[in-house]
Amino acid sequence: MKRFAYAVLVLAGLAAAFLAYRQFVLLPPLKAQVLRQLTDPDSAQWRDLHYYGDWTPSGGLLCGEVNAKNAMGGYAGYRTFIVDTKQVKVDNDTSFSKYCGELRAGAPWWWIRW
């Protein structure tokens, strides 16, 4: 019984480390590229984030939706985005959503939705 409890604790610790790695290492550089495209980056609200690719800071693709204040001070509405280490695309184009949907559909079972 003690071995089982230790195994559960180890797995919980690994899961926490994995989530911390994602939150503090993988996502910030990609989010920073999106924030540079916004008029008021401090007001950014994120939703439906998905990370694809290998688990290195330089080898992934992030897609999702971002909402931020415009020049008039009001929120402009959620816009889809795709960002990788080389480029960022922020737009309301439905092809972005379709591309991210295709990535999600082709993702292996072990990929986690963020």
Residue pairs with C-beta under 8 A, 6 or more apart in sequence:
21 55
22 51
22 114
25 57
26 51
26 55
26 57
26 60
27 49
27 51
27 62
27 114
29 57
29 85
30 51
30 60
30 62
30 83
30 84
30 85
31 44
31 46
31 62
31 83
33 83
33 88
34 44
34 66
34 81
34 83
34 88
34 90
35 41
35 44
36 88
37 88
37 90
38 44
38 66
38 68
38 90
39 68
39 69
39 70
39 71
40 68
40 69
40 70
41 68
43 68
43 69
43 75
44 66
44 67
44 68
45 66
45 67
45 68
45 75
45 78
46 64
46 65
46 66
47 64
47 65
47 67
47 78
48 64
48 65
49 62
49 63
49 64
49 114
50 62
50 63
50 64
50 100
50 103
50 104
50 113
50 114
51 60
51 61
51 62
51 114
52 60
52 61
52 62
52 63
52 103
52 107
52 111
53 59
53 60
53 61
53 84
54 60
58 85
59 85
60 84
60 85
61 82
61 83
61 84
61 103
62 81
62 82
62 83
62 84
63 80
63 81
63 82
63 83
63 96
63 99
63 100
63 103
64 80
64 81
64 100
65 78
65 79
65 80
65 81
66 78
66 79
66 81
66 90
67 75
67 76
67 77
67 78
67 79
68 75
68 76
69 75
69 76
70 76
79 90
79 91
79 92
80 90
80 91
80 92
80 93
80 96
80 97
80 100
81 88
81 89
81 90
81 91
81 96
82 88
82 89
82 96
82 99
82 100
83 89
89 96
104 113
